[in-house]
Amino acid sequence: MLYSSNLKEEREIAAKMHQELDTTIKSFVKRGDDKHGKALQSYLSDLKDTAVTFNKKYLTPKKPKDFLVEMIEFESEKKAEDKIISALLYEQSSGMSYHEILSQIQKMNPAARKKIIKTFSDLRQNRRHRPPRGFEMTEYTFDLLTNFGMFRDFHRHRVLTLERQMLTTDHGFSVPEEILSLGIRKDFEDCMYKSKEVFNLLRQKTSEQAQYVVNFAYKYPYFMKLNLREATHLIELRTVPQGHQDYRKVAQEMFKSIKKIHPNLSQIIRYVDLKKYNLERLESEKRIEEKRKRL
């Protein structure tokens, strides 16, 4: 991936990493820049160029509306329930195919489906009790427009599909509550506007290098597709009291969107925290200090 980058510094990093890894795991990285590696580099570059070509040909650029979280794809709760319940019962349904189980579940009355989902949900005693894999059978796609700093936290989640765009100053920026409470909004906004000014100058020559000067407070568009099991993990993890308020708010909105369209299935997300905290890491730091004193 780094070898195919348009940024010289990333290609240099790739070469240095390759050189170091050659000394320990040469057999694993030998194709990174040989004829097969170069063919892969060309392929990755062609993918990007092809997307750019079709983008210019078929799409009319439009600035997205100002939003935080928007669910854009999902299936009906009955269809999702039928698939999930069928998968939950599959392992213990010896000799039956998934299709046979699904055919029977589709005829099940709503009360029975609700009871099954609630029973499995109630078995979770804490957020470390991951939902069974049956809850992977339905998926959600979210459009998100958050500040780039928050995106870097969400980007760590791997069991999902996440596609991002280039970093720009086109979508405005968010102002942290701490900035407002300190009374330094003007200083903060002056910094943001300076970042935008420099970005616009650099973008005229190279849009990729221009990303370096964009402040992390600028809003960044990306979409995320994930199944209900992964959504449970992400939402419960990212709404813990000690989490940053930016990603706590996004995860809370994702939960509300899921609950709105799938009120029964959303019961599996038992450990979402919808409260708002000030000094969110204070209690966590207190516990750490208490442990230190006991040592």
SETORMI-536575 format. One record per residue (C-alpha): residue number from 1; x, y, z. Coordinates in steps of 0.02 Angstrom, whole numbers. Example, Ala and Ser with C-alpha at 12.3 -4.5 7.8 and 13.67 -1.06 7.14 Angstrom:
BEGIN
[1; [615; -225; 390]] [2; [684; -53; 357]] 
% end
This chain:
BEGIN
[1; [0; 0; 0]] [2; [136; 125; 47]] [3; [237; 88; -109]] [4; [87; 138; -216]] [5; [60; 305; -127]] [6; [70; 469; -222]] [7; [163; 543; -74]] [8; [351; 529; -87]] [9; [374; 520; 102]] [10; [258; 369; 114]] [11; [353; 278; -23]] [12; [515; 316; 70]] [13; [441; 244; 230]] [14; [392; 88; 133]] [15; [571; 66; 72]] [16; [644; 89; 246]] [17; [520; -33; 323]] [18; [557; -158; 185]] [19; [743; -142; 217]] [20; [724; -171; 404]] [21; [604; -317; 384]] [22; [722; -398; 260]] [23; [842; -430; 403]] [24; [717; -533; 503]] [25; [573; -597; 396]] [26; [639; -582; 220]] [27; [535; -725; 151]] [28; [375; -636; 205]] [29; [414; -469; 124]] [30; [517; -520; -27]] [31; [372; -486; -146]] [32; [339; -311; -79]] [33; [436; -229; -220]] [34; [479; -369; -342]] [35; [386; -392; -507]] [36; [231; -455; -416]] [37; [240; -313; -292]] [38; [259; -184; -429]] [39; [110; -259; -520]] [40; [7; -240; -361]] [41; [67; -60; -343]] [42; [8; -23; -520]] [43; [-158; -108; -486]] [44; [-189; -2; -329]] [45; [-143; 156; -424]] [46; [-259; 107; -567]] [47; [-402; 80; -445]] [48; [-385; 258; -381]] [49; [-367; 332; -556]] [50; [-519; 237; -620]] [51; [-625; 299; -474]] [52; [-569; 478; -510]] [53; [-615; 460; -695]] [54; [-790; 393; -663]] [55; [-816; 518; -523]] [56; [-786; 663; -642]] [57; [-891; 583; -778]] [58; [-1047; 535; -681]] [59; [-1055; 634; -518]] [60; [-1101; 815; -487]] [61; [-1007; 881; -336]] [62; [-1123; 933; -195]] [63; [-1078; 987; -21]] [64; [-1162; 869; 104]] [65; [-1285; 940; 228]] [66; [-1221; 971; 402]] [67; [-1257; 813; 501]] [68; [-1171; 703; 627]] [69; [-1242; 528; 602]] [70; [-1365; 468; 470]] [71; [-1417; 288; 442]] [72; [-1438; 262; 256]] [73; [-1458; 73; 235]] [74; [-1546; -59; 341]] [75; [-1675; -197; 324]] [76; [-1845; -218; 404]] [77; [-1845; -281; 582]] [78; [-1944; -437; 538]] [79; [-1821; -488; 402]] [80; [-1674; -451; 518]] [81; [-1755; -548; 661]] [82; [-1791; -699; 551]] [83; [-1610; -708; 493]] [84; [-1536; -681; 666]] [85; [-1650; -805; 756]] [86; [-1617; -936; 621]] [87; [-1430; -913; 645]] [88; [-1445; -918; 835]] [89; [-1536; -1086; 829]] [90; [-1435; -1161; 686]] [91; [-1294; -1240; 786]] [92; [-1412; -1341; 895]] [93; [-1530; -1387; 752]] [94; [-1443; -1547; 702]] [95; [-1474; -1601; 524]] [96; [-1575; -1448; 473]] [97; [-1513; -1328; 341]] [98; [-1512; -1141; 372]] [99; [-1645; -1122; 236]] [100; [-1759; -1248; 322]] [101; [-1741; -1159; 489]] [102; [-1770; -989; 410]] [103; [-1930; -1052; 325]] [104; [-2001; -1101; 494]] [105; [-1944; -945; 585]] [106; [-2027; -836; 452]] [107; [-2194; -909; 507]] [108; [-2162; -877; 691]] [109; [-2276; -754; 780]] [110; [-2203; -586; 837]] [111; [-2218; -627; 1023]] [112; [-2112; -783; 1004]] [113; [-1978; -691; 905]] [114; [-1974; -554; 1035]] [115; [-1957; -681; 1176]] [116; [-1809; -767; 1091]] [117; [-1716; -603; 1062]] [118; [-1747; -544; 1241]] [119; [-1691; -710; 1315]] [120; [-1526; -708; 1221]] [121; [-1501; -524; 1264]] [122; [-1532; -553; 1449]] [123; [-1394; -684; 1453]] [124; [-1263; -547; 1435]] [125; [-1202; -499; 1608]] [126; [-1075; -368; 1554]] [127; [-1011; -289; 1393]] [128; [-870; -416; 1381]] [129; [-1000; -550; 1350]] [130; [-1002; -532; 1161]] [131; [-1168; -568; 1074]] [132; [-1171; -735; 981]] [133; [-1123; -731; 797]] [134; [-1304; -744; 746]] [135; [-1315; -556; 774]] [136; [-1198; -532; 628]] [137; [-1339; -574; 508]] [138; [-1405; -396; 489]] [139; [-1306; -242; 441]] [140; [-1318; -53; 448]] [141; [-1234; 82; 342]] [142; [-1203; 253; 419]] [143; [-1149; 415; 339]] [144; [-1044; 512; 463]] [145; [-975; 688; 466]] [146; [-867; 709; 621]] [147; [-710; 803; 663]] [148; [-553; 716; 601]] [149; [-483; 689; 776]] [150; [-636; 585; 821]] [151; [-625; 489; 657]] [152; [-452; 429; 708]] [153; [-530; 339; 857]] [154; [-669; 258; 755]] [155; [-543; 210; 621]] [156; [-467; 84; 743]] [157; [-617; -31; 728]] [158; [-578; -165; 600]] [159; [-728; -284; 591]] [160; [-824; -168; 476]] [161; [-820; -81; 308]] [162; [-758; 98; 317]] [163; [-726; 209; 167]] [164; [-656; 384; 185]] [165; [-625; 536; 76]] [166; [-479; 656; 70]] [167; [-458; 775; 216]] [168; [-513; 952; 174]] [169; [-579; 1109; 258]] [170; [-738; 1109; 151]] [171; [-859; 1049; 285]] [172; [-825; 1172; 424]] [173; [-758; 1131; 597]] [174; [-822; 1087; 769]] [175; [-788; 1194; 922]] [176; [-752; 1096; 1082]] [177; [-855; 1145; 1234]] [178; [-694; 1174; 1330]] [179; [-647; 1312; 1208]] [180; [-812; 1399; 1239]] [181; [-801; 1383; 1428]] [182; [-625; 1457; 1426]] [183; [-686; 1605; 1324]] [184; [-558; 1583; 1185]] [185; [-675; 1547; 1040]] [186; [-604; 1689; 934]] [187; [-425; 1627; 955]] [188; [-480; 1452; 910]] [189; [-577; 1507; 756]] [190; [-433; 1617; 698]] [191; [-323; 1462; 702]] [192; [-452; 1363; 603]] [193; [-468; 1499; 471]] [194; [-279; 1508; 453]] [195; [-275; 1321; 427]] [196; [-408; 1338; 291]] [197; [-314; 1481; 207]] [198; [-153; 1382; 195]] [199; [-246; 1226; 140]] [200; [-330; 1318; -4]] [201; [-161; 1384; -63]] [202; [-81; 1212; -60]] [203; [-232; 1126; -138]] [204; [-206; 1225; -298]] [205; [-43; 1129; -324]] [206; [-71; 963; -236]] [207; [-226; 906; -142]] [208; [-140; 759; -58]] [209; [1; 858; 23]] [210; [-123; 995; 71]] [211; [-202; 875; 196]] [212; [-54; 899; 313]] [213; [-109; 1074; 365]] [214; [-291; 1032; 404]] [215; [-327; 1048; 589]] [216; [-406; 895; 673]] [217; [-561; 998; 720]] [218; [-616; 1007; 537]] [219; [-762; 894; 493]] [220; [-727; 739; 391]] [221; [-849; 633; 288]] [222; [-843; 443; 287]] [223; [-964; 298; 287]] [224; [-967; 144; 396]] [225; [-1054; -22; 367]] [226; [-1061; -145; 510]] [227; [-1166; -288; 575]] [228; [-1266; -284; 737]] [229; [-1138; -386; 833]] [230; [-997; -265; 791]] [231; [-1114; -117; 819]] [232; [-1144; -183; 995]] [233; [-957; -190; 1029]] [234; [-923; -18; 955]] [235; [-1069; 71; 1038]] [236; [-1042; -3; 1210]] [237; [-855; 28; 1205]] [238; [-868; 206; 1138]] [239; [-1002; 262; 1262]] [240; [-910; 214; 1421]] [241; [-906; 361; 1545]] [242; [-718; 391; 1525]] [243; [-731; 405; 1335]] [244; [-709; 570; 1241]] [245; [-872; 666; 1224]] [246; [-853; 678; 1034]] [247; [-858; 492; 998]] [248; [-976; 458; 1143]] [249; [-1104; 571; 1058]] [250; [-1082; 486; 889]] [251; [-1097; 311; 963]] [252; [-1253; 366; 1060]] [253; [-1332; 431; 899]] [254; [-1291; 268; 811]] [255; [-1379; 173; 949]] [256; [-1532; 286; 940]] [257; [-1541; 256; 751]] [258; [-1534; 67; 774]] [259; [-1663; 71; 914]] [260; [-1781; 175; 807]] [261; [-1788; 48; 665]] [262; [-1752; -111; 764]] [263; [-1824; -84; 940]] [264; [-1828; -270; 978]] [265; [-1655; -314; 912]] [266; [-1576; -163; 995]] [267; [-1603; -249; 1163]] [268; [-1440; -341; 1132]] [269; [-1348; -175; 1155]] [270; [-1375; -186; 1343]] [271; [-1227; -84; 1403]] [272; [-1241; 76; 1304]] [273; [-1219; 230; 1415]] [274; [-1328; 376; 1357]] [275; [-1280; 493; 1499]] [276; [-1174; 650; 1481]] [277; [-1024; 677; 1593]] [278; [-912; 824; 1634]] [279; [-727; 785; 1653]] [280; [-763; 613; 1583]] [281; [-595; 537; 1633]] [282; [-598; 603; 1812]] [283; [-672; 447; 1893]] [284; [-554; 335; 1795]] [285; [-404; 437; 1853]] [286; [-467; 428; 2033]] [287; [-472; 238; 2025]] [288; [-296; 232; 1953]] [289; [-233; 344; 2094]] [290; [-319; 235; 2226]] [291; [-231; 81; 2154]] [292; [-64; 171; 2162]] [293; [-90; 213; 2345]] [294; [-124; 30; 2385]] [295; [40; -26; 2307]] 
% end
